[in-house]
Structure formats: structure tokens, C-alpha cells
Amino acid sequence: MSGAPRVVYIGDSHTVGTFGREIDSMLRSAYPVWKIETYASCGSSPSWFLPGNAASGHISACGTWFHRYDPKDPARLESLTAAAPTPLIGTLLAAHPDTVIVALGANMADWNKGGIFGLDSALALARAIAAGGARCAWIGPPDAAGHMPADQAKAQVARLNDDLRRTVGGSCAYVQSRTAYDRSWPDPMKMHYPPDAAKAWARQVGAPLRRVLGPTGVPAAGPSD
């Protein structure tokens, strides 16, 4: 497996949950000889994966999932859910992955009062991936309701994706999430998806993501759709 393409997939609570586990499983099924590792921290945004800021390497208080190869036994795949520091992108790039898949952005908006932030960190992360010799595929954040009027939430999701695509598009292929959040779902934050909906979302982005990755694990530059 040492000569197989290497893929690192990083994300937030969506990746800790059903969506991320479905993407992880889909990647391993579609590319069985590739070396794929997933690192997800609930609540995370790009700054958590970057050095030199107050959030660097933050330990999530709401959930962690690392699906990685055991550092002491590189042939053994392990699934870790214990709280752990979010790995910095430099550490992840030290293994020389061919591709980094990023599923971050949901925590770059205020879902109570409105507002988008952290685009500078998203740009820094995308540029760090490129500087580390890997190509980048960025899965855009899904629809969300938050505690905002429906029209305001819809406009914020659209602007967040537009801003992210414009910010990281020079370094990453952007995979658009095309979902519709149901406000009746019993999530107190009105951001997270129940298992069936999360699996449907994963299937929706899975097809364009595989087109971006192609047969070699090196995505083409630019948007995927």
C-alpha cells in the first residue's frame, strides 16, 4: 500500500457524524487500494487546522472521529472517538498525501444573528495544502436553518458558498452541497442532518467528488459542477 495514492479527509461535526462516515466508506469502496485517513472535529473551522492562532489544534468538546492508520502499526486502520487535539495541516501534509479533501464551512457563519467569518483562514488552509504539494477538493457546507428567518438563512447559505468558492477556488476544486434543510428535524442547532438525510447528502456530493478525484487521486483544478 506504500505506493498507493494517499488521501486525507478533514471536517467538522458533519464529518464526525453520518455524513462523514458515509463519505469515508464511499471513498474506501470506490478506491480500495488507496490509503485514506479521516480527521474530524466537531465545531471546527479552518483555523483549528492552522498553526499560530488561538484555535490551533483545539480539542473538540462535542465529538472527535479519527479514522487513520495506527502510528505504531501503519498497516492497521483504527477508529478513534476519544477527545484529541485537532491535527494541524502541516502534520497531516508530512505524510505527503496526494489529495486533501476539506469539508469545512458550516462553522464559519453565525446561525443566530447572521454573518460570515474566517475566510482568511480558509484561504490560508487552501494555500497550505497547495504549498505542501497536495491537491485540494473542498466540499461546500450544506443548507442550514439555524435560529434565523428562513429567507435570511437561505441567503446566508448561498453567500457562504459563494464566498468560500471564490476564496479557495484558486487552490481547490469546489464540490457544491445541494441539500434542503427541514426545520422539523429535531436538532437544537438546526444545522445537523438525521441519518437518512445525511446519507442522501453524501450520495449527492459523492458523485461529483469522484469525478474530481478521478482514477489517480489528483483532482483537476477548478469547480466540479
Stockholm file with secondary structure:
# STOCKHOLM 1.0

chainA/1-225         MSGAPRVVYIGDSHTVGTFGREIDSMLRSAYPVWKIETYASCGSSPSWFLPGNAASGHISACGTWFHRYDPKDPARLESLTAAAPTPLIGTLLAAHPDTVIVALGANMADWNKGGIFGLDSALALARAIAAGGARCAWIGPPDAAGHMPADQAKAQVARLNDDLRRTVGGSCAYVQSRTAYDRSWPDPMKMHYPPDAAKAWARQVGAPLRRVLGPTGVPAAGPSD
#=GR chainA/1-225 SS CTTSCEEEEEESHHHHSHHHHHHHHHHHHHSTTSEEEEEEETTCCGGGGSSSSTTTTCBCSSCEEEEEEETTEEEEEEEECSCCBCCCHHHHHTTCCSEEEEECCGGGBCTTTCCBCCHHHHHHHHHHHHHTTCEEEEECCCCCCTTSCHHHHHHHHHHHHHHHHHHHTTTEEEECCCCCCCTTSCCTTSCCCCHHHHHHHHHHHHHHHHHHHTTTTCCCSSCCC
#=GC SS_cons         CTTSCEEEEEESHHHHSHHHHHHHHHHHHHSTTSEEEEEEETTCCGGGGSSSSTTTTCBCSSCEEEEEEETTEEEEEEEECSCCBCCCHHHHHTTCCSEEEEECCGGGBCTTTCCBCCHHHHHHHHHHHHHTTCEEEEECCCCCCTTSCHHHHHHHHHHHHHHHHHHHTTTEEEECCCCCCCTTSCCTTSCCCCHHHHHHHHHHHHHHHHHHHTTTTCCCSSCCC
//
